[in-house]
Amino acid sequence: MMISEYSYYFITAFLYLMLGIRDWSSFNEIGVKPEHIERRERSTRIFLLVAWLIHIQLLHQSVVVNNRLDFSIGPSLSLIAATTVAMYWLISFRHQMGLLRPVILFLAIPGVLAPLIFTEEKAVNYSGLAFKVHVMVSLMAYSLFGIATIHALFIRVLEKRILSKTLTHIARWPSLVAMDAILFQMLWIGFIFLTGTLISGIFFSENIFGKPLVLSHKVVFSFLSWLIYAVLMVGRLNYGWRGRRAALFVESGFIMLVLAYVGSKFVLEVLLHRS
């Protein structure tokens, strides 16, 4: 019996859900041997890679339509979710960040299913190398800032619980110093990618999109996001900003990014039914 194409969406979502639940429940375990944790970590990475590869196959089917690219809201949300999972999968080889992975997996599930909810296709002929590079760099920036935002929220929670002395299983969490260092590593890389996205959009808009740059809501919110992150980076270098102050800037910048991309697409395509 053949498995239908739609079944793969639910299989991928189910795999993300099961891996997320497994991670979440294992976080509360006490007295687990380090070698057991390492074995489980390796198996989780393998299963996560399998789920991600299925997700990528689904993306190819939903984004590539008759040799054209469909970046309407459903496929776009799925693409962002897949890129975010991939970026975290790579980061996890170097850093372990507590409950961050299950949260990312839970948030990826709506992205996997988005093409089934938002079914209207708006395929375009943007197939040149410049466009593909622009899209990939912007997706990596978006994903890194998304992971950084969740990470910043965890820093807020961790600080609050340490101060109130209500934190349990503190040994399973990285130190605040380590979490802060990881946060700004992601932010610096994301900021470079975002800067590259904006520069390419400004100076090569006609080559990439086939038309001059227009001062749209997407462009305005993107620049506001870049400005917020730029202020944070200057504050970090000159004044050592960290903790809740840094988290506020990270969250504000990401809200601007969401409004720039997903927000504008949702309003235009879902509410106004325009491309």
C-alpha positions as CSV (number, residue, x, y, z in Angstrom):
1,M,0.0,0.0,0.0
2,M,1.4,3.4,-1.0
3,I,1.7,6.1,1.5
4,S,0.1,9.3,0.3
5,E,2.0,12.5,-0.1
6,Y,-0.1,14.2,2.7
7,S,0.8,11.4,5.1
8,Y,4.5,12.4,5.0
9,Y,3.5,15.8,6.4
10,F,2.0,14.2,9.5
11,I,4.9,11.6,9.7
12,T,7.4,14.5,9.8
13,A,5.4,16.4,12.3
14,F,5.0,13.2,14.4
15,L,8.7,12.6,14.4
16,Y,9.5,16.2,15.5
17,L,6.8,15.8,18.2
18,M,8.2,12.5,19.5
19,L,11.8,13.7,19.5
20,G,10.7,16.9,21.3
21,I,8.8,14.9,24.0
22,R,11.8,12.5,24.4
23,D,14.1,15.5,24.9
24,W,11.8,17.3,27.3
25,S,11.2,14.2,29.5
26,S,14.8,13.2,29.6
27,F,15.8,16.7,30.8
28,N,14.1,15.9,34.2
29,E,16.0,12.6,34.7
30,I,18.3,12.4,37.6
31,G,21.4,10.3,38.0
32,V,21.8,9.3,34.3
33,K,25.3,8.3,33.4
34,P,27.2,10.6,31.0
35,E,27.8,7.7,28.5
36,H,24.0,7.0,28.4
37,I,23.3,10.7,27.7
38,E,25.9,10.7,24.9
39,R,24.4,7.6,23.3
40,R,20.9,9.1,23.4
41,E,22.2,12.3,22.0
42,R,23.7,10.5,19.0
43,S,20.5,8.6,18.3
44,T,18.5,11.7,18.6
45,R,20.7,13.5,16.1
46,I,20.2,10.5,13.7
47,F,16.4,10.4,14.0
48,L,16.3,14.2,13.7
49,L,18.3,14.1,10.5
50,V,15.9,11.5,9.1
51,A,12.9,13.7,10.0
52,W,14.6,16.7,8.5
53,L,15.4,14.8,5.2
54,I,11.7,13.9,4.9
55,H,10.8,17.6,5.6
56,I,13.2,18.7,2.8
57,Q,11.6,16.3,0.3
58,L,8.2,17.8,1.2
59,L,9.7,21.3,0.7
60,H,10.9,20.4,-2.7
61,Q,7.4,19.3,-3.6
62,S,5.7,22.4,-2.2
63,V,8.3,25.1,-3.2
64,V,9.2,23.9,-6.7
65,V,6.0,24.0,-8.8
66,N,6.4,23.4,-12.6
67,N,10.0,24.6,-12.6
68,R,8.9,27.8,-10.7
69,L,9.4,28.7,-7.0
70,D,6.4,29.1,-4.7
71,F,7.3,31.3,-1.7
72,S,3.7,31.9,-0.6
73,I,3.1,31.8,3.2
74,G,2.6,28.0,3.6
75,P,5.8,26.9,1.9
76,S,7.7,29.9,3.3
77,L,6.8,28.9,6.9
78,S,7.8,25.3,6.2
79,L,11.1,26.5,4.7
80,I,11.9,28.6,7.7
81,A,11.1,25.7,10.1
82,A,13.4,23.4,8.1
83,T,16.2,25.9,8.1
84,T,15.8,26.5,11.8
85,V,16.0,22.8,12.6
86,A,19.0,22.4,10.4
87,M,20.8,25.4,12.0
88,Y,20.2,24.1,15.4
89,W,21.3,20.5,14.4
90,L,24.6,22.0,13.4
91,I,25.0,24.2,16.5
92,S,24.2,21.2,18.7
93,F,27.5,19.5,17.8
94,R,29.3,22.3,19.6
95,H,26.9,23.5,22.2
96,Q,24.3,21.8,24.4
97,M,21.6,24.3,25.4
98,G,19.2,22.5,27.7
99,L,15.6,22.6,26.7
100,L,16.1,24.7,23.5
101,R,16.0,21.7,21.1
102,P,12.5,20.4,22.1
103,V,11.1,23.9,22.0
104,I,12.5,24.4,18.5
105,L,11.0,21.0,17.4
106,F,7.6,21.8,18.9
107,L,7.6,25.2,17.1
108,A,8.7,23.5,13.8
109,I,5.5,21.3,13.7
110,P,3.1,24.1,12.6
111,G,5.7,25.0,10.0
112,V,5.7,21.5,8.6
113,L,1.9,21.5,8.4
114,A,1.6,25.1,7.0
115,P,1.5,24.1,3.3
116,L,-1.6,21.9,4.1
117,I,-3.3,24.9,5.8
118,F,-2.3,27.7,3.4
119,T,-2.8,26.0,0.1
120,E,-2.9,28.9,-2.4
121,E,0.1,28.8,-4.8
122,K,1.9,31.9,-5.9
123,A,4.8,30.5,-7.9
124,V,7.3,33.0,-9.5
125,N,10.0,32.7,-12.1
126,Y,12.8,33.7,-9.7
127,S,15.3,31.0,-10.5
128,G,18.6,32.8,-11.0
129,L,21.6,32.1,-8.7
130,A,21.5,35.6,-7.2
131,F,17.9,35.0,-6.1
132,K,18.7,31.6,-4.6
133,V,21.7,33.0,-2.7
134,H,19.6,35.9,-1.4
135,V,16.9,33.6,-0.2
136,M,19.3,31.2,1.5
137,V,21.2,33.9,3.3
138,S,18.0,35.6,4.5
139,L,16.7,32.2,5.7
140,M,19.9,31.5,7.7
141,A,19.6,35.0,9.3
142,Y,16.0,34.5,10.1
143,S,16.6,31.0,11.6
144,L,19.6,32.1,13.7
145,F,17.7,35.1,15.1
146,G,14.8,32.8,15.8
147,I,17.0,30.3,17.8
148,A,18.7,33.3,19.5
149,T,15.4,34.7,20.5
150,I,14.3,31.4,22.2
151,H,17.8,31.2,23.8
152,A,17.4,34.8,25.1
153,L,14.0,33.8,26.6
154,F,15.7,30.9,28.4
155,I,18.4,33.3,29.8
156,R,15.6,35.5,31.2
157,V,14.0,32.4,32.8
158,L,17.3,31.1,34.1
159,E,18.3,34.5,35.7
160,K,14.9,34.8,37.3
161,R,14.9,31.3,38.8
162,I,18.5,31.6,40.0
163,L,17.6,34.9,41.8
164,S,14.5,33.3,43.3
165,K,16.3,30.0,44.1
166,T,13.6,28.0,42.4
167,L,15.7,26.4,39.6
168,T,15.8,22.6,39.6
169,H,18.3,20.4,37.8
170,I,20.7,23.3,37.6
171,A,23.5,21.0,36.6
172,R,21.7,20.2,33.3
173,W,21.8,23.9,32.3
174,P,24.8,25.7,30.9
175,S,26.1,28.5,33.0
176,L,24.7,32.0,32.4
177,V,28.2,33.1,31.1
178,A,28.2,30.2,28.6
179,M,24.7,30.9,27.5
180,D,25.5,34.6,27.0
181,A,28.5,33.7,24.9
182,I,26.5,31.3,22.8
183,L,23.8,33.9,22.3
184,F,26.2,36.5,20.9
185,Q,27.9,34.0,18.7
186,M,24.6,33.3,17.0
187,L,23.7,37.0,16.9
188,W,27.0,38.1,15.3
189,I,26.6,35.4,12.5
190,G,22.9,36.3,12.1
191,F,23.7,40.0,11.9
192,I,26.2,39.4,9.2
193,F,23.7,37.4,7.2
194,L,21.0,40.0,7.7
195,T,23.3,42.8,6.6
196,G,24.2,40.8,3.5
197,T,20.5,40.2,2.8
198,L,19.7,43.9,3.0
199,I,22.8,45.0,1.0
200,S,21.9,42.6,-1.8
201,G,18.3,43.7,-1.7
202,I,19.2,47.4,-2.0
203,F,21.9,47.3,-4.6
204,F,20.9,44.2,-6.7
205,S,17.2,44.3,-6.4
206,E,16.7,44.5,-10.2
207,N,19.0,41.5,-10.8
208,I,17.5,39.4,-8.0
209,F,13.8,40.3,-8.2
210,G,13.6,41.8,-11.7
211,K,12.4,45.2,-10.4
212,P,13.8,48.2,-8.5
213,L,13.7,48.3,-4.7
214,V,10.3,49.5,-3.4
215,L,9.9,51.0,0.1
216,S,7.4,48.4,1.3
217,H,6.4,47.4,4.8
218,K,8.7,44.4,4.4
219,V,11.7,46.7,3.7
220,V,10.8,49.1,6.5
221,F,10.5,46.4,9.2
222,S,13.6,44.7,7.9
223,F,15.6,47.9,8.4
224,L,14.1,48.5,11.8
225,S,15.2,44.9,12.8
226,W,18.7,45.6,11.5
227,L,18.9,48.8,13.4
228,I,17.8,47.2,16.7
229,Y,20.4,44.4,16.3
230,A,23.0,47.0,15.3
231,V,22.4,49.0,18.5
232,L,22.6,45.8,20.5
233,M,26.0,44.9,18.9
234,V,27.3,48.4,19.7
235,G,26.0,48.1,23.3
236,R,27.7,44.8,23.6
237,L,31.1,46.0,22.4
238,N,31.1,49.3,24.2
239,Y,29.1,48.6,27.4
240,G,29.1,44.8,27.7
241,W,25.3,44.5,27.5
242,R,24.0,41.1,28.5
243,G,21.2,39.3,30.3
244,R,17.7,40.8,30.3
245,R,18.8,44.0,28.6
246,A,20.3,42.1,25.7
247,A,17.3,39.7,25.6
248,L,14.9,42.7,25.2
249,F,16.8,43.9,22.1
250,V,16.9,40.3,20.7
251,E,13.2,39.8,21.1
252,S,12.3,43.3,19.7
253,G,14.5,42.7,16.7
254,F,13.0,39.4,16.0
255,I,9.4,40.8,16.2
256,M,10.4,43.3,13.5
257,L,11.7,40.4,11.3
258,V,8.5,38.5,11.8
259,L,6.4,41.5,10.9
260,A,8.7,42.1,7.9
261,Y,8.4,38.6,6.4
262,V,5.7,36.4,7.8
263,G,3.5,39.3,9.0
264,S,3.4,41.0,5.6
265,K,2.9,37.7,3.7
266,F,0.0,36.8,6.1
267,V,-1.7,40.2,5.6
268,L,-1.3,40.3,1.8
269,E,-2.0,36.7,1.0
270,V,-4.5,35.5,3.7
271,L,-6.3,38.7,4.6
272,L,-6.1,40.7,1.4
273,H,-5.7,37.9,-1.0
274,R,-2.9,39.7,-2.9
275,S,0.6,38.5,-3.9
